[in-house]
Amino acid sequence: MAARPIADLLQLSPDFERDPYPVYAALRAEGPVHHVRVPRGVELYLVLGHEACRTAYTDPRFSRDWLKSDQITEIMEIDPAAPALQHMLMMDPPDHTRLRRLVSREFTTRRIEGLAPRIQEITDELLDTMLAREDHRADLIASFAFPLPMAVICELLGVPELDRNAFRAWSNQIVSPVDTSAEKDAYEQMGAYLLKLIEAKRAAPGEDLLSGLIHTVDEGGDRLSPPELIGMCALLLIAGHETTVNLIGNGLRALHDHPEQLAAVREDPELFEGAVEEMLRYDGPVETSTIRLVLEDVELGGVTIPKGSAALIVQGDAGRDPARFDRPETFDVRRDARGHMAFGHGIHHCLGAPLARLEARIAFRSLLERCPDLTLTADEKELPWVKGMLMRGVKELPIAW
């Protein structure tokens, strides 16, 4: 097949950042693979559609191990030996397999399920504070969607309360970088802080997850090295709150835009579990995968992606593919949305997905029960969006009740 011209996403739609789905749908109609220029000016390949995304996620030629290549500076200006990068999201098997096995020994279903009462307590405390405002107005992100998962993941790991604002700033620079030097500083500062925290936990361990990770040893005597502990802690802190922040924000926008669906979940609380899955499918918090390095020429959908290229798997588009979901542009809380890829697919499927789902169910049930007159007070076109194509969400979401 003849090579297609490079598609500039912003030229295809100046509104791409706010609403990328029409662009993805138009490209998908032509084929599942496209050479594009993304908003920050980088050229790479997009993989679109449910089946092609599944294929790419499980194809070992789409690598995450940039650290062992000489191309790491193509995606970030940071020393590949930086401890904050030594985590499983930056690795392929067998390194990924080893780290995930060690972390999974402590990040268990039982531990997550046991958090439900505490998540409810934190939710209630945040809503008490928010609803006490005399003007009956707030920014949902700052007042609720951010502090809830941040408090949960920090308590789970054992990070002191006073350091949470710093983590938010570092995390923002890492997941939606707008300045390479600021991104580099964020990695370095987070790594330095976590090193001190790990040393303190090693000297005086507690019941938290970080203490468990420090001391966990598998049957063969393997354990996480100091750099790996820093990297895994950084990954868990960032992924452990960013996903839920945007899941809550995007989910509330979807409910607000579809009042009949909002009425349905208010009338029948049993719909909350399915509603969260539909939120994840319809407008999930993670728009694309992290950047993959193509290890050799890959032919997919009639297009050859050259060795050494960068590729993004657009899981947000996978959820809008009519070949997989009937009426994909329709938000329907009664839909069976299973099979979406909001948390990725294959070996890199998000380890924290059960925690994000649990937080979202508790958050939405409590928010809608306690705020029967909740409304959004800003035009969606005026909302400030998170930069980049990794995380999808708004930085602010003004509400009234």
C-alpha positions in Angstrom: 0.0 0.0 0.0 1.3 3.5 -0.8 2.3 5.5 2.1 -0.3 8.0 3.3 0.8 11.6 4.0 1.5 12.6 7.6 -1.7 13.8 9.2 -1.4 16.8 11.4 -4.0 16.3 14.2 -4.4 20.0 14.9 -5.0 20.7 11.3 -7.6 18.0 11.1 -9.3 19.7 14.0 -8.3 22.8 15.9 -10.6 21.5 18.7 -8.6 18.2 18.9 -7.5 18.7 22.5 -11.0 19.1 23.8 -12.7 16.5 21.5 -10.3 14.1 19.7 -12.9 11.5 19.0 -14.2 12.8 15.6 -10.6 12.9 14.4 -9.9 9.4 15.5 -13.1 8.1 14.0 -12.3 9.8 10.6 -8.8 8.3 10.6 -10.1 4.9 11.7 -12.5 4.8 8.8 -9.5 5.0 6.5 -7.5 2.3 8.3 -6.2 1.4 11.8 -2.7 2.8 11.5 -1.7 6.4 10.7 1.5 8.4 10.6 0.7 11.7 12.4 2.0 14.8 13.9 0.7 15.3 17.4 -0.1 18.7 19.0 3.4 19.0 20.6 4.9 18.7 17.1 6.3 15.1 17.4 5.7 12.6 14.5 4.7 9.1 15.4 2.2 6.3 14.5 -1.3 6.0 15.9 -3.0 2.6 16.3 -6.8 3.0 16.2 -9.8 0.7 16.6 -10.5 -2.0 19.1 -9.0 -5.0 17.3 -5.8 -3.2 16.2 -5.3 -1.8 19.7 -5.6 -5.3 21.2 -3.1 -6.6 18.7 -0.6 -3.8 19.3 -0.9 -4.2 23.1 0.1 -7.9 22.9 2.7 -7.6 20.2 6.2 -7.7 21.8 7.6 -5.6 18.9 5.8 -2.6 20.5 8.2 -2.1 23.3 8.2 0.0 26.4 11.9 -0.5 27.1 13.1 2.8 26.0 15.7 2.8 28.8 17.8 0.1 27.0 17.6 2.0 23.7 19.5 5.0 22.5 16.3 6.8 21.8 15.1 7.7 25.3 15.7 11.5 24.6 13.0 11.3 21.9 10.3 11.1 24.5 11.9 12.8 27.5 15.0 14.8 28.5 16.1 12.7 31.5 18.9 10.4 32.4 17.7 6.8 31.7 19.4 5.7 34.9 17.1 8.0 37.0 15.6 5.9 39.8 12.1 7.3 39.3 12.1 5.6 35.8 13.0 2.1 37.2 9.5 0.7 37.2 7.6 -1.9 35.2 5.8 0.5 32.9 9.2 1.3 31.4 10.1 -2.4 30.9 9.4 -5.5 28.8 9.6 -9.1 30.0 11.4 -10.6 31.7 12.2 -7.5 33.7 8.6 -6.4 33.7 7.4 -9.9 34.7 9.8 -9.9 37.7 8.8 -6.5 39.0 5.1 -7.0 38.5 5.3 -10.3 40.4 7.0 -8.7 43.4 4.6 -5.8 43.5 1.6 -8.0 43.1 2.6 -9.9 46.3 1.7 -6.7 48.3 -0.8 -4.9 46.0 -3.5 -7.6 46.6 -7.2 -7.7 46.0 -7.7 -8.2 49.7 -5.7 -5.1 50.6 -7.7 -3.0 48.0 -11.1 -4.3 49.1 -10.2 -3.6 52.7 -9.8 0.1 51.8 -13.5 0.6 51.1 -14.5 1.9 54.6 -11.6 4.3 54.7 -12.4 5.5 51.1 -15.9 6.2 52.3 -14.7 8.1 55.3 -12.4 10.3 53.2 -15.2 10.9 50.7 -17.6 11.9 53.4 -15.0 14.3 55.0 -14.3 16.0 51.6 -18.0 16.4 50.9 -18.6 17.8 54.4 -16.0 20.4 53.7 -17.2 21.2 50.2 -20.9 21.4 51.0 -20.2 23.7 53.9 -19.4 26.5 51.5 -21.8 29.3 51.9 -21.9 30.2 48.2 -22.8 26.6 47.2 -20.1 26.6 44.5 -16.7 24.8 44.2 -14.2 23.4 41.7 -14.9 19.7 41.8 -11.4 18.8 40.8 -9.7 20.8 43.6 -12.3 20.1 46.2 -13.0 16.4 45.6 -11.8 14.6 42.5 -8.1 15.3 43.3 -7.9 15.1 47.1 -9.8 11.8 47.3 -7.5 9.5 45.3 -4.5 11.4 46.4 -5.4 10.8 50.1 -6.1 7.1 49.4 -2.9 6.3 47.6 -0.8 8.3 50.0 -2.3 6.5 53.0 -1.9 3.2 51.2 1.8 3.8 50.5 2.4 5.7 53.8 3.3 9.2 52.3 3.0 12.0 54.9 0.1 14.4 54.4 2.2 17.5 54.1 4.0 16.3 51.0 0.9 15.7 48.8 0.8 19.0 47.1 4.4 18.5 46.0 3.5 15.2 44.5 0.6 16.8 42.6 3.0 19.3 41.1 5.5 16.7 40.1 2.9 14.4 38.7 1.4 17.1 36.5 4.8 17.8 35.0 5.4 14.1 34.3 2.0 13.0 32.8 1.4 16.2 30.8 4.8 17.9 30.3 4.9 21.3 28.7 8.5 22.0 29.5 11.3 19.4 29.3 13.4 21.0 32.0 10.5 21.1 34.4 9.7 17.4 33.6 13.4 16.5 34.3 13.3 18.5 37.6 10.0 16.7 38.6 11.6 13.3 38.1 14.7 14.3 40.0 12.9 15.9 42.9 10.4 13.1 43.3 13.2 10.5 43.2 15.2 12.4 45.9 12.2 12.7 48.1 11.2 9.0 47.7 14.8 7.9 48.5 14.5 9.7 51.9 11.0 8.2 52.5 12.2 4.7 51.7 15.2 5.0 54.1 12.8 6.2 56.9 10.4 3.3 56.2 13.2 0.8 56.1 14.3 2.0 59.6 10.8 2.1 61.0 8.4 0.0 58.9 4.7 0.3 59.2 1.6 -1.5 57.9 1.6 0.5 54.7 2.2 -0.8 51.2 5.6 0.9 50.8 6.9 -0.9 54.0 5.6 -4.1 52.5 7.4 -3.5 49.2 10.6 -2.8 51.0 10.6 -6.0 52.9 8.8 -8.4 50.5 10.9 -11.3 49.2 9.7 -14.0 46.8 10.3 -17.7 47.0 13.7 -17.4 45.3 14.9 -14.6 47.5 14.4 -11.9 45.0 13.4 -8.4 46.2 13.2 -4.9 44.8 16.4 -3.0 44.6 16.6 0.6 46.0 16.2 2.2 42.5 13.3 -0.2 41.8 11.6 0.8 45.0 11.8 4.5 44.1 10.5 3.8 40.6 7.6 1.6 41.7 6.7 4.1 44.4 6.7 6.9 41.9 4.6 4.9 39.4 2.0 3.9 42.1 1.7 7.5 43.4 1.2 9.0 39.9 -1.0 6.3 38.4 -2.8 5.8 41.7 -4.3 9.3 41.7 -4.2 10.7 38.1 -6.6 8.0 36.7 -9.3 8.5 39.3 -9.1 12.3 39.2 -10.0 12.2 35.5 -12.4 9.3 35.8 -14.5 11.4 38.3 -14.3 14.6 36.2 -15.0 12.9 32.9 -17.7 10.8 34.4 -19.6 13.7 35.9 -19.4 15.6 32.6 -20.9 12.6 30.8 -23.7 12.3 33.3 -24.4 16.1 33.2 -24.5 16.0 29.4 -27.0 13.1 29.5 -29.6 14.0 32.1 -31.7 10.9 31.4 -28.7 8.7 32.3 -28.1 10.8 35.4 -31.7 10.3 36.4 -31.4 6.6 35.9 -28.4 6.2 38.3 -30.1 8.4 40.9 -33.2 6.2 40.8 -31.4 2.9 40.8 -28.1 2.8 42.7 -27.5 -0.8 41.4 -26.5 0.9 38.1 -23.4 2.6 39.6 -21.1 -0.3 38.8 -22.1 -0.5 35.2 -22.2 3.3 34.9 -18.5 3.5 35.9 -17.6 1.0 33.2 -19.5 3.0 30.7 -17.7 6.2 31.8 -14.4 4.3 31.2 -15.5 3.2 27.7 -17.1 6.5 26.6 -14.6 9.0 27.8 -12.0 7.3 29.9 -9.2 9.0 31.9 -6.4 7.6 29.8 -6.6 8.6 26.1 -3.6 6.7 24.8 -1.0 4.3 25.9 2.4 5.5 26.9 4.7 5.7 23.8 5.9 2.4 22.4 9.2 1.9 20.6 8.8 -0.3 17.5 11.6 -2.8 17.6 11.4 -4.0 14.0 9.2 -3.3 11.0 5.6 -4.1 11.8 2.8 -4.4 9.3 -0.5 -3.7 10.8 -3.7 -2.9 8.9 -1.8 -2.8 5.6 0.7 -0.1 6.8 4.3 -0.8 7.7 5.5 0.9 10.9 9.3 1.2 10.5 11.7 -0.1 13.0 12.7 2.6 15.5 9.4 4.5 15.2 7.4 5.7 18.1 3.8 4.6 18.4 0.7 5.4 20.5 -2.1 2.9 21.0 -5.3 5.0 21.2 -7.4 3.1 23.8 -9.9 5.9 23.9 -10.7 5.3 20.3 -11.0 1.5 20.9 -13.9 2.3 23.2 -15.7 4.2 20.4 -15.2 1.5 17.7 -18.6 0.5 16.2 -17.0 -2.9 15.2 -16.9 -3.7 19.0 -19.6 -1.5 20.6 -23.1 -0.9 19.3 -23.9 2.9 19.0 -20.5 3.8 20.5 -21.2 7.5 20.5 -24.1 7.0 22.8 -23.6 7.2 26.6 -25.7 4.4 28.1 -25.2 3.4 31.8 -27.2 0.2 31.1 -24.8 -0.9 28.4 -22.5 -3.9 28.9 -19.3 -2.0 28.5 -17.0 -4.9 29.3 -14.1 -5.3 26.9 -13.1 -1.6 26.9 -9.4 -0.8 27.2 -9.5 2.2 29.5 -6.9 0.5 31.7 -4.9 -0.9 28.8 -4.6 -4.5 27.8 -2.1 -7.4 28.1 0.8 -7.5 30.4 0.7 -3.7 31.1 -3.0 -3.7 32.1 -3.2 -1.3 35.0 -2.4 -3.0 38.3 -4.5 -0.3 40.1 -7.7 -0.7 38.1 -9.6 -2.3 41.0 -8.7 0.6 43.2 -9.8 3.2 40.7 -13.1 1.4 40.2 -13.7 1.2 43.9 -13.0 4.9 44.4 -15.2 5.9 41.5 -18.2 3.9 42.7 -18.0 5.3 46.2 -17.3 8.8 45.0 -20.2 8.9 42.5 -22.7 7.3 44.8 -21.9 9.7 47.7 -21.7 12.8 45.5 -25.0 12.2 43.8 -26.8 11.2 47.0 -25.6 14.3 48.9 -25.9 16.7 46.0 -29.4 16.2 44.4 -29.2 19.6 42.7 -25.7 19.3 41.4 -25.0 21.2 38.2 -22.0 22.2 36.1 -21.6 26.0 35.9 -19.1 26.4 33.0 -19.4 25.9 29.3 -17.4 22.8 28.3 -15.6 24.8 25.6 -14.2 27.1 28.3 -12.8 24.4 30.6 -9.0 24.1 30.8 -7.9 20.7 29.6 -4.9 18.6 30.7 -2.2 18.9 28.1 -0.9 16.0 26.0 -2.5 12.8 24.7 -1.9 10.5 27.7 -4.3 11.7 30.3 -7.7 12.9 29.3 -9.5 15.3 31.6 -10.1 18.9 32.7 -7.9 20.8 35.2 -11.0 22.5 36.7 -14.7 21.7 36.8 -16.8 24.4 38.4 -20.0 23.1 40.0 -23.0 24.4 42.0 -25.6 22.7 44.2 
